[in-house]
């Protein structure tokens, strides 16, 4: 009988722990629903209860810090955030969320220290490089900002935000080759968000120079180009000289098609580049024209795009199906840019 009581006590203890874990998880899920509804006050109350049950649960701490940030209780967000990033299981996102609170009160010095600490712990985190760069941008230190965005692209090439910000930076600087490459990479990484239309606009601005004989020649003479960029621009100079089509989508697609073909006549051996592999695949599948109509759709115009899709139903539907089924990932080690 004694052993039965011991067994039952142990079983009850295990069940209590399990129920407590479920309760903490349920509280967190409830709080997330409240955050989505904009009820930050009640979300914070519930997350505090979840934290009492699981004080080392990093996801609960992140949710609590972020809910306080959304509530605009930045002091509390920072208090929770400091506790959070001190945990041995803190994630890059933990530092990102605390950084938002520091930025909100313009505590840039503390924020910079936070990101430097984060980069020592997560030296390849594209998230932290982007946040650090945006901190510099807030202080109008754009050269420092682009250095961090470039580093994020180099070390974490499939994280999209560094490409977005770098594209915008290079577009302002009229560095159209870099804006074109980074912009197109971004659009493949993040195809359907509110930021895509902004980047599509910058991508078309870039190609207005890249498919202009005078424009591309000027870009080719820039001293800031890396060897990789020089090689691309030399091909574009040649293609522009040979192409007699008037400016427009047909000329743009023609030059971009020839660039892919020229590149794979040997250039890819020294500079394997996933974007060009992607373009070659689409070309071989008969989807490259549809891809270009998607990339440059704002500049082409909705009516012209719809007319093309109606006349090329198979290609349009084929590209849409391909785009929805694939995940675009960029290999580490294909960074050929100076910074």
SEVO-186804 format. One record per residue (C-alpha): residue in one letter; x, y, z. Coordinates in steps of 0.05 Angstrom, whole numbers, plus 32768, in hexadecimal, padded with zeros to 4 digits. Layout:
// residues N
   residu      u      v      w
        A      X      Y      Z
...
This chain:
// residues 339
   residu      u      v      w
        X   8000   8000   8000
        X   8039   802F   8011
        X   8056   8027   7FCB
        X   8013   8034   7FAB
        X   800E   8077   7FD0
        X   8054   808A   7FBA
        X   8044   8078   7F72
        X   8003   80A0   7F74
        X   8027   80DC   7F93
        X   805C   80DA   7F5D
        X   8027   80D4   7F27
        X   8000   8110   7F42
        X   8041   8138   7F45
        X   8051   8127   7EFC
        X   800A   8139   7EE7
        X   800E   817C   7F0C
        X   804E   818E   7EE8
        X   8032   817A   7EA5
        X   7FF2   81A2   7EB2
        X   801B   81DE   7EC7
        X   8043   81DA   7E86
        X   8003   81D6   7E5E
        X   7FE7   8211   7E84
        X   8024   823C   7E76
        X   801F   822A   7E2C
        X   7FD5   8238   7E2B
        X   7FDF   827B   7E4D
        X   8013   828E   7E19
        X   7FE5   827B   7DE0
        X   7FAD   82A3   7DFE
        X   7FDA   82DF   7E07
        X   7FF1   82DB   7DBE
        X   7FA8   82DC   7DA8
        X   7F9D   831A   7DD2
        X   7FDB   833C   7DB4
        X   7FBF   832E   7D6E
        X   7F7F   8351   7D84
        X   7FA6   838C   7DA0
        X   7F94   837D   7DE9
        X   7FDA   8387   7E03
        X   7FC7   8395   7E4C
        X   7FA5   8352   7E56
        X   7FDB   832E   7E2E
        X   800F   8348   7E5E
        X   7FE7   8332   7E9B
        X   7FE0   82EB   7E7F
        X   8029   82E7   7E6A
        X   803E   82FC   7EB0
        X   8018   82C0   7ECA
        X   8039   8293   7E97
        X   807D   82AE   7EAB
        X   8070   829E   7EF4
        X   8065   8255   7EE0
        X   80A1   8251   7EB1
        X   80D2   828A   7EC1
        X   8108   826E   7E92
        X   80DA   8264   7E56
        X   80FC   8291   7E23
        X   80BF   8293   7DF5
        X   8092   82AC   7E2D
        X   80C6   82E1   7E3F
        X   80CA   82F7   7DF7
        X   807F   82FC   7DF2
        X   807B   8323   7E33
        X   80B2   8353   7E1F
        X   8091   835E   7DDB
        X   804B   8367   7DF8
        X   8066   839D   7E27
        X   8089   83BD   7DEB
        X   8047   83BE   7DC5
        X   8025   83DA   7E02
        X   8059   8411   7E01
        X   8070   8400   7E48
        X   80B8   8403   7E32
        X   80D4   8404   7E78
        X   80B3   83C1   7E87
        X   80C6   83A6   7E43
        X   810F   83B7   7E52
        X   810A   8399   7E98
        X   80F0   8357   7E7C
        X   811F   835A   7E41
        X   815D   8361   7E6D
        X   8148   8324   7E94
        X   813A   8300   7E53
        X   817C   830C   7E30
        X   81A2   82F8   7E6F
        X   8185   82B1   7E69
        X   81B5   827E   7E4C
        X   817F   8268   7E1B
        X   8172   82AF   7E00
        X   8169   82B1   7DB5
        X   817C   82E4   7D81
        X   8132   82F9   7D80
        X   8137   8307   7DCB
        X   816C   833C   7DBD
        X   8144   8356   7D83
        X   8106   8362   7DAE
        X   812C   8385   7DE5
        X   814E   83B0   7DB1
        X   810A   83C8   7D99
        X   80FB   83E2   7DDF
        X   813E   8406   7DE3
        X   8133   8426   7D9F
        X   80ED   843C   7DB4
        X   810B   8468   7DEB
        X   8147   847C   7DC1
        X   8177   8458   7DF1
        X   81A7   844E   7DB8
        X   81E6   8442   7DE1
        X   81C5   840A   7E09
        X   81A8   83EE   7DC9
        X   81EC   83ED   7DA7
        X   820B   83C8   7DE2
        X   81D2   8396   7DDF
        X   81DD   8387   7D95
        X   8228   8380   7D9E
        X   821C   834E   7DD5
        X   81EA   832A   7DA9
        X   821C   8325   7D70
        X   8250   8306   7D9D
        X   821C   82D1   7DAE
        X   81FE   82CC   7D68
        X   8235   82E2   7D38
        X   820F   82CB   7CFA
        X   81CB   82E7   7D0A
        X   81AD   830E   7CD1
        X   8176   8327   7D00
        X   81A8   8349   7D2F
        X   81D2   8367   7CF6
        X   8192   8385   7CDA
        X   817C   83A1   7D1D
        X   81C2   83BD   7D2A
        X   81C2   83DD   7CE6
        X   817E   83FD   7CF1
        X   8198   8419   7D33
        X   81D0   843C   7D0C
        X   819E   8454   7CD9
        X   8173   8473   7D10
        X   81B1   849C   7D23
        X   81BD   84AE   7CDA
        X   81FE   8485   7CD9
        X   81EE   8466   7C96
        X   8234   844E   7C85
        X   8236   8426   7CC6
        X   81F0   840D   7CB6
        X   8201   83F2   7C71
        X   823E   83D0   7C8E
        X   8211   83A9   7CBD
        X   81DD   8399   7C87
        X   8214   837F   7C5A
        X   8230   8355   7C92
        X   81EB   8337   7C9F
        X   81E5   8327   7C55
        X   8229   8306   7C54
        X   821F   82DB   7C93
        X   81D4   82CD   7C91
        X   81C3   82D1   7C47
        X   817C   82B7   7C4B
        X   8164   82EC   7C7D
        X   813C   831E   7C53
        X   813C   835F   7C7A
        X   8185   836F   7C6E
        X   8179   836B   7C23
        X   813C   8399   7C29
        X   8162   83CF   7C4F
        X   81A1   83C8   7C24
        X   8177   83CE   7BE5
        X   8158   840F   7BFE
        X   819C   8429   7C12
        X   81BD   841A   7BCF
        X   8182   8436   7BA8
        X   818B   8478   7BCD
        X   81D5   8476   7BBB
        X   81C6   8465   7B71
        X   81F0   8426   7B78
        X   81C1   8402   7B49
        X   81E7   83C1   7B3F
        X   81E6   83B3   7B8A
        X   819D   83CB   7B90
        X   818A   839D   7B56
        X   81AB   835E   7B72
        X   8195   8369   7BBA
        X   8150   837E   7BA5
        X   8144   8340   7B7B
        X   815F   8313   7BB2
        X   8130   8334   7BE4
        X   80F4   832A   7BB7
        X   8102   82DF   7BB2
        X   810C   82DA   7BFD
        X   80CF   8303   7C0F
        X   809F   8300   7BD5
        X   805C   8316   7BF2
        X   8062   834B   7C28
        X   8054   8395   7C2C
        X   809E   83A2   7C1D
        X   80A0   837F   7BDA
        X   807F   83B8   7BB3
        X   80B3   83E9   7BCD
        X   80EC   83BC   7BB7
        X   80CC   83AE   7B73
        X   80CC   83F9   7B67
        X   8116   83FF   7B79
        X   8126   83C2   7B4E
        X   8107   83E2   7B11
        X   812C   8423   7B20
        X   816C   83FB   7B21
        X   815F   83D9   7ADF
        X   814F   841B   7ABD
        X   819A   8428   7AC4
        X   81B0   83E0   7AB9
        X   818D   83DB   7A75
        X   81A4   8420   7A5F
        X   81E7   8422   7A39
        X   81FB   8464   7A59
        X   81E2   8451   7A9E
        X   8203   840D   7AA2
        X   8245   8429   7A88
        X   8246   845C   7AC0
        X   8237   8426   7AF3
        X   826E   83FA   7AD6
        X   82A1   8432   7AE2
        X   8292   8439   7B2C
        X   82CE   842A   7B58
        X   82A3   840B   7B8F
        X   8290   83CE   7B66
        X   82A9   838A   7B7D
        X   82C9   835B   7B4A
        X   8287   8335   7B48
        X   825F   8374   7B39
        X   8292   838A   7B05
        X   8289   8348   7AE1
        X   823D   8350   7ADE
        X   8242   8398   7AC7
        X   8273   8387   7A90
        X   8241   8355   7A75
        X   8209   8388   7A7A
        X   8233   83BC   7A55
        X   823C   838B   7A1C
        X   81F3   8376   7A1B
        X   81DA   83BE   7A1A
        X   8207   83CE   79DF
        X   81EC   8392   79B8
        X   81A3   839A   79C9
        X   817D   83CA   799B
        X   8138   83C3   79BA
        X   8116   8401   79D6
        X   8111   840A   7A21
        X   80DA   83E0   7A3F
        X   80CA   839C   7A5D
        X   80DF   8376   7A1E
        X   8125   8396   7A1F
        X   812B   838A   7A6A
        X   8119   8340   7A64
        X   8145   8337   7A28
        X   8182   8354   7A4B
        X   8175   832E   7A8B
        X   816D   82ED   7A63
        X   81AF   82F8   7A3E
        X   81D1   8308   7A81
        X   81BE   82C4   7A9C
        X   81D6   82A1   7A5E
        X   8218   82C7   7A5D
        X   8224   82BB   7AA7
        X   821E   826F   7A9F
        X   8252   826E   7A68
        X   8288   826B   7A9E
        X   827F   82A5   7ACE
        X   8259   827A   7B01
        X   8297   8250   7B0E
        X   82B9   8288   7B33
        X   827A   82A6   7B50
        X   8242   8274   7B5D
        X   8205   829F   7B6C
        X   81C2   8283   7B80
        X   819A   82BB   7B61
        X   81B7   82AB   7B1C
        X   81AC   8261   7B27
        X   8163   8272   7B36
        X   815D   829C   7AF7
        X   817D   8265   7ACC
        X   814C   8232   7AE8
        X   8111   825E   7AD7
        X   812D   826A   7A92
        X   8134   8220   7A85
        X   80ED   8213   7A9F
        X   80CF   8249   7A72
        X   80BB   8273   7AAE
        X   80EE   82AC   7AAA
        X   80C0   82DC   7A85
        X   8088   82D0   7AB8
        X   80BA   82DC   7AF0
        X   80CE   831E   7AD2
        X   8086   8334   7ACA
        X   807D   8326   7B14
        X   80BD   834A   7B28
        X   80AF   8389   7B00
        X   8063   8388   7B05
        X   805A   83CD   7B24
        X   8082   83EE   7AEC
        X   8061   83C6   7AB5
        X   801B   83D6   7ACE
        X   7FE2   83A9   7AE4
        X   7FBE   83AA   7AA0
        X   7FFD   8397   7A79
        X   800D   8360   7AAB
        X   7FC6   8344   7AA7
        X   7FC9   8346   7A5B
        X   800B   831F   7A5B
        X   7FF0   82EC   7A8C
        X   7FB1   82E2   7A62
        X   7FDC   82D6   7A24
        X   800E   82A9   7A4A
        X   7FE1   8283   7A7A
        X   800C   8245   7A7E
        X   804C   826C   7A8F
        X   8027   829B   7AC0
        X   8006   8261   7AE6
        X   8047   8238   7AE3
        X   806F   826F   7B04
        X   803A   827C   7B39
        X   8039   8232   7B4B
        X   8085   8230   7B4E
        X   808A   826E   7B79
        X   8057   8254   7BAB
        X   8078   8210   7BB1
        X   80C2   8222   7BB9
        X   80EA   823E   7BF2
        X   8122   826D   7BDD
        X   8161   8264   7C07
        X   81A5   8283   7BF9
        X   81E3   825A   7C09
        X   8217   8277   7C38
        X   8258   8289   7C14
        X   823D   82AC   7BD6
        X   824E   82F1   7BEE
        X   8278   8318   7BBB
        X   826C   8360   7BD1
        X   829A   8394   7BEF
        X   8286   83B6   7C30
